Amino acid sequence: MAETAVTLPSPDKRPWLEVGTFLTRYGSWLALALLILVNLAITPNFATWQTLNVNLTQVCTIVIVGVGMTLVIATGGIDLSVGALMAIAGALAPLIFLGKLFPLPHPLVGIALAFVIPLIATALLGLFNGWLITHLRIQPIIATLVLFIAGRGIAQVFTNGNLQVFNLPEFQFIGLGRLFGIPFQAILMVIIVVTVAWVLRRTVFGREVLAIGGNERAARLAGIPVASVKQRVYLISGVLSGLAGLIVIARNSAADANLVGLGMELDAIAAVAVGGTLLTGGRASVIGTLVGALIIQLVRYTLLANGVPDAAALVAKAAIIVLAVWLQRQNYR
């Protein structure tokens, strides 16, 4: 009896999945390179220090807030309160260094306290977000929605809704100062990105963050202090949001509780998504968040510099987020 050759079914080769994997890993870098090339070709005066400075100063606060958002999303959470916390920090600082809250023994004391007190306040508010999530078992999107709604109102109460204008070079150095010709806020941004990237890769805390986002129940069974880690993550997000708020008011020489941080939560989430961090948690890239923020800023700059209305930039931003999430789904089906 002749042997019958049995042909095993070939594995399902789906080349588009390999392409999707490649785009998920390197798509943000390719998109950034493409944006730069397009601008070099069509945008007047793009390759100038002035243009670089404009885009760099605009992107710094998105990145700083985005780093905190990356940690939050890595645990499977979300933080909608970041813009409101920026407004609170921005409202508190001028009240302190202008001596409206309490008398100051020396102007330098007021400047120091104007950095310390707002950051402590936003850290505590971030911890409050974490407490709502871990102790009251409220979903992150609902828990942080509390301060998203109330936080800006708190900032407006602090200032009675008034614009606070000031001229204080010692304080404004954080937003307008330069070291070796480089904007100081950009130096702060790089320090934060490098530090948090190292923490995620090299420390126990970083591994705990990713483990919780990957499988919270398994992490709990493995002995990871889930509640403590989540609270620290939201605390860090609060501190970084407060720092971003101080940079914004220093850069603008004014604090407006109605506008500081407005829409920042959306920019930060977009930067995280475009940068390759899984929105479901378990994997994070702080460097990717930096690249994602640069992409978002360059898309807006490209459209505005070429006469396209700002509304179109919002549509483009939404399209970029949809594409980033779609690529993630293709790679992790």
ABEGO torsion letter per residue (X at the ends): XBBBBBBBBBBBBBAAAAAAAAAAAAAAAAAAAAAAAAAAAABBGABBAAAAAAAAAAAAAAAAAAAAAAAAAAAGBBBAAAAAAAAAAAAAAAAAAAGAABBBABAAAAAAAAAAAAAAAAAAAAAAAAAAAAAAGBBAAAAAAAAAAAAAAAAAAAAGGBBBBBBBAAAAAAAABBBGGBBAAAAAAAAAAAAAAAAAAABAAAAAAAAAAABAAAAAAAGBBAAAAAAAAAAAAAAAAAAAAAAAAAAAGBBBAAABGBGAAAAAAAAAAAAGBBAAEGBBBAAAAAAAAAAAAAAAAAAAAAGBBAAAAAAAAAAAAAAAAAAAAAAAX
